[in-house]
Amino acid sequence: MARVAREMVEKTGIDVDELLELLVTNAAAELTTFYYYTILRVNLIGLEGEGIKQIAETARIEDRNHFEALVPRIYELGGHLPGDMTEFHDCSACPPASLPDDPADVQAILQVLVKAERCAVHGYTKICNLTAGKDHRTYGLAQAILHEEVEHESWFSEFLGEGPSGHYLRQGETSPFVGPYMR
């Protein structure tokens, strides 16, 4: 399967090794973000933090789903994930979404969250631009993830007072755009 998928993508002129590097580094960003968002979420306490906790949880679960959806495509194209978790963490397309120095500072946590989402938006936009009209499967997946990352960014930026985004919190199902790639 990987041979044909890779061959078809190569015929479009895409450098598959470059694409695989982008997919792997973005998969690393998703898994590490899932981990760091776990720490950030548990520190969202008090009146201000509790109002953000569910939104952070939705973004956390969806980032895990993004990782799960990216892995099959990486292997379909003949790629693989690093065998060492430290190496995987360190190749992340985005810097760690680490807890700020003051874990009680909800505004600082929001800054970390929005910065992580903005990095993800850049990463998936790059993949979309590379694959548009050429690699339909990777493009569709990257576009689905991009839709969700844009929503995550909008949720956190609203809490920072950057203005209304027009996006609403999910009702029920998580990963409405990426879900079809996980079935």
C-alpha positions in Angstrom: 0.0 0.0 0.0 2.8 2.5 0.9 4.5 1.9 -2.4 1.4 2.9 -4.6 0.4 5.8 -2.3 4.0 7.2 -2.4 4.3 6.6 -6.1 1.1 8.5 -6.9 2.1 11.5 -4.7 5.6 11.5 -6.3 4.1 11.6 -9.7 2.4 15.0 -8.8 5.9 16.5 -8.2 5.7 16.6 -4.4 8.9 15.8 -2.6 7.5 13.0 -0.5 10.4 13.0 2.0 9.7 16.7 2.6 6.0 16.0 3.0 6.7 13.1 5.4 9.0 15.4 7.5 6.1 17.9 7.8 3.6 15.2 8.7 5.9 13.6 11.3 6.9 16.9 12.9 3.2 18.0 13.0 2.3 14.6 14.5 4.9 15.2 17.1 3.4 18.6 17.8 0.0 17.1 18.2 1.1 14.4 20.7 3.3 16.7 22.7 0.5 19.3 22.8 -1.9 16.7 24.1 0.6 16.0 26.9 1.3 19.7 27.7 -2.4 20.6 27.5 -3.1 17.9 30.1 -0.8 19.8 32.5 -2.2 23.2 31.5 -5.8 22.0 31.9 -5.3 20.7 35.5 -3.9 24.1 36.4 -7.0 26.0 35.1 -8.6 26.4 38.5 -10.5 29.1 40.3 -13.4 31.2 38.9 -11.4 32.3 35.8 -9.8 29.0 35.1 -12.9 26.8 35.4 -14.5 28.7 32.6 -11.7 27.8 30.2 -11.1 24.2 31.4 -13.7 22.5 29.1 -12.5 24.4 26.1 -8.9 23.4 26.8 -10.1 19.8 27.3 -11.8 19.8 23.9 -8.7 21.1 22.2 -6.6 18.6 24.1 -8.7 15.6 22.9 -8.9 16.9 19.4 -5.1 17.3 19.3 -4.8 13.6 20.3 -7.3 12.8 17.5 -5.1 14.8 15.0 -2.1 12.6 16.0 -4.2 9.4 15.6 -5.4 10.6 12.1 -1.9 11.6 10.9 -0.2 8.3 11.8 -1.8 6.1 9.1 -1.0 8.7 6.4 2.6 8.8 7.4 2.9 5.0 7.1 0.8 5.0 3.9 3.5 7.2 2.3 6.3 4.9 3.5 7.3 7.0 6.5 7.5 6.1 10.1 7.6 7.6 13.6 10.8 7.9 15.5 11.4 4.9 17.8 12.4 7.1 20.7 9.9 9.3 22.5 12.5 11.9 23.3 13.5 12.2 19.7 9.9 12.4 18.7 9.2 15.2 21.3 12.3 17.1 20.1 11.3 17.1 16.4 8.0 18.7 17.1 7.0 21.4 14.6 5.9 23.6 17.5 7.7 24.5 20.7 6.4 22.9 23.9 3.2 24.4 25.3 4.8 24.4 28.8 3.2 25.6 31.9 4.1 29.2 32.6 6.3 30.1 35.6 3.2 31.1 37.6 0.7 28.2 37.1 -2.1 30.2 38.7 -1.8 32.9 36.0 -4.8 32.0 33.8 -3.9 34.8 31.3 -0.4 33.4 30.9 -1.9 29.9 30.3 -4.2 31.3 27.7 -1.1 32.9 26.0 0.5 29.5 25.9 -2.6 27.9 24.5 -3.2 30.5 21.7 0.5 30.4 20.7 0.4 26.6 20.3 -2.7 26.9 18.2 -1.2 29.6 16.0 1.8 27.4 15.4 -0.5 24.5 14.4 -2.4 26.8 12.0 0.9 27.7 10.3 1.9 24.0 10.1 -1.3 22.7 8.5 -1.5 25.7 6.1 2.0 24.8 4.9 0.9 21.2 4.3 -2.3 22.3 2.5 -0.3 24.6 0.3 2.1 21.8 -0.6 -0.5 19.2 -1.4 -3.4 21.3 -2.8 -4.5 19.8 -6.1 -1.8 17.1 -6.0 -2.2 14.8 -3.0 -5.9 14.8 -2.3 -5.8 12.4 0.7 -3.1 14.3 2.6 -4.7 17.7 1.6 -8.1 16.6 2.9 -6.7 15.4 6.2 -4.5 18.5 6.7 -7.5 20.8 5.8 -9.7 18.9 8.3 -7.1 19.4 11.0 -6.7 23.0 10.0 -10.4 23.7 10.4 -10.2 22.4 14.0 -7.0 24.3 14.8 -8.5 27.6 13.6 -11.4 27.0 15.9 -9.1 26.2 18.8 -7.2 29.4 18.2 -10.4 31.4 18.0 -11.7 30.1 21.3 -8.5 31.0 23.2 -8.1 34.4 21.5 -11.6 35.4 22.5 -10.7 34.8 26.1 -7.7 37.0 25.6 -10.0 39.8 24.5 -8.8 39.8 20.9 -12.4 40.2 19.6 -15.2 37.8 18.6 -14.4 35.0 16.2 -17.9 33.7 15.3 -16.9 30.2 16.4 -18.7 28.2 19.0 -17.7 25.5 21.4 -18.5 22.0 20.3 -21.7 20.4 21.3 -21.2 16.7 21.9 -18.9 15.2 19.3 -15.2 16.2 19.2 -13.2 16.4 16.0 -16.1 16.9 13.6 -13.8 17.6 10.7 -11.1 15.0 11.5 -13.5 12.2 12.6 -14.0 10.7 9.1 -10.2 10.2 8.9 -10.3 8.2 12.1 -12.9 5.6 11.1 
